[in-house]
Amino acid sequence: MRNVKFPERRTRTAAQRDREFLRVLDRMFQTNETITARSVSRSVSGFSAATSITRDEWRSAQLAEWIKRQSHLRKIQEQADKQSKPKMLAKLEQKEKRIQELEQTVDILLSSHRAMIHAVGEVGGMKAWLKFYEKHQAIQQKLSDIGAIPSSVISISSNNDKSR
């Protein structure tokens, strides 16, 4: 059971009924059985009528919350059912295509980033580049983690760290 604050009851039996009440609500929700005060009261031993739930402020609030959840879930299921399988498959295919495009873009950007860093190093600008990243260690680490920094630069960077 999720973090529920149970009310104080006069008897241990009443407290046990509250716990059983929540278990019944959860079971009915999981099996998509319609949740009503009457249907729940029939499933909880010791509840003689729906008023055992509706008269109690805490139980009534819990019941309302679970009914709201079930209504929301059913609404989502209904929307999903309205979309035909071909439409859903087409949407999925579009999403997969977009993911492939983004992965290709990332690969291109990584390659160009490596090439630019290499070019900066060849013209003698590595000190400036390393100085910039002194203030941005997290970014430098992330670039290194994703392979955007050539290994020759990583070795230069670690040599500079040791010389300090």
N, C-alpha and C positions, 0 to 999 in steps of 0.2 A: 504494500500500500504506500502510496506517495505520502509526503509529509502533511498529514492531516492533524489538526488540533482538535482532539475529541473534547466534548464538554464533560464537566464533572457530573456524575450520576449518583443518585442516592444508593443504588445497589450495584453489586458486581454484575448481576444478570442484565441490567439495563446497559451497562458498558459493553458487555459481550454482544448484546443485540446490535449496538451501534457498529461494532466491528463486522458482524455478520451482514448487516445492512449494506456496508460499503463493499464487502465481497460480492454480494448479490448484484449490486449496481455494476461493479466491474465485470462480472460474468455476463450480465445481460448486454453490456456495452460491447464486449468482445464477440459475443455471438450474434450481435445485431438484433437482439430481441427488443421489442418496443418497451421503453422504460416509462412506466406510469406508477403513481402511488399505489394503485390497486394491484398491479402485477408484482411489484416489489413486496408488498405486504403479504401476498400469498406465498412468497418464497422465503420469508424470514419467519422462523419459528418464534412464537410469542407475540407476533403482531396479529391482532384479531381483525383489524380493518385498516383501510387506507388512512383513516384519521390518526392512527398510531404514528404515522409519518407527518401528515399535514399539520397536526396540532403542535408538533415539536418544532421550534424555530430552527435548530441546527439541522435536523433531518430534512426539513422542508427546503432549506438552503442547499443542502447537498444534493437532494433530488433535482432541484431546479438546475444546478450546475451540470449534472450528468445528462439531463434531458437536453440542455443546450449543446453539450459536446456531441451527443448522438445526432442531433439535428444538423450540426455543422458537418459531421462526418458523412451523413447521408446526402447532404447537399453536394459535397465534393464527389461522392460516388456517382450521383446522378449526372453531374457535369461530365465526368469521365465516360459514363455509359452513352451519353449523347454523341460523343465524338466516335466516329466509326474507326475500326481498326486500320483501314487504309489511310485515313487522315492522321492517326497517331503514328503509323509507320513512316509516313511522309515527313511528319514533324521530326521524328527521331533521326531520319536520314539527313534532314537539313542540319540538325544540331551536330551530327557526326561530321558532316562536311565542313561546318564552321570550325569545329575543333581541329580538324586536319589543316585548315587554312591558318589558324592561329599558331599551330605547332610549326608550320613551315615558316611563318613570319618570325617566330622566336629563333629558329635555326639560322635564318638569314641575318637577323640582328646580332646574334652571338658571333657569327663569322665576321661580320663587318666590324664589330667591336674589337675582336681579337686583332684584326688587320690594322685598325686605327691605332691601337696601343702599340703594336709592333712598329708601325711607321713613326710614332712619336719617339719611341726608343731609338730608332735608327738616326733621327735628326738631332738627338741629344736632349730631348725634352723630358726624359724619365724623371729627373729630379723634381721638376715642376709637377708632374703627374702624381708622383709619390707624396709630395708635400700637400697637394690638394686632398689626397685620401687620408692623410694623417688625421684630419679633422672628421673624416667620415669612415671610420674603421668598419662600422656595420655594413655599409654599402660595399666597401672593398671586400669584406668577407663573403657577402652574398654573391658578388660577381665571381669571386674565386670558386665558391661552391657550385655555381652553375656552369663553370668552365669558360667564362667570358674573358678571363685574363690568361695570356700565354704563360706557360711554365717558366720561361726565361724571366718574366717580370716578377713572378712569385719568388724566384730565388734572389733577385735583386732586392726585393722588398724585405725578405727575411734577413739578408746580409746587412741592410741598413738598420734593422731593429737590433741586431746583435752589436753593431758598432756604437750604439747610444749608451 
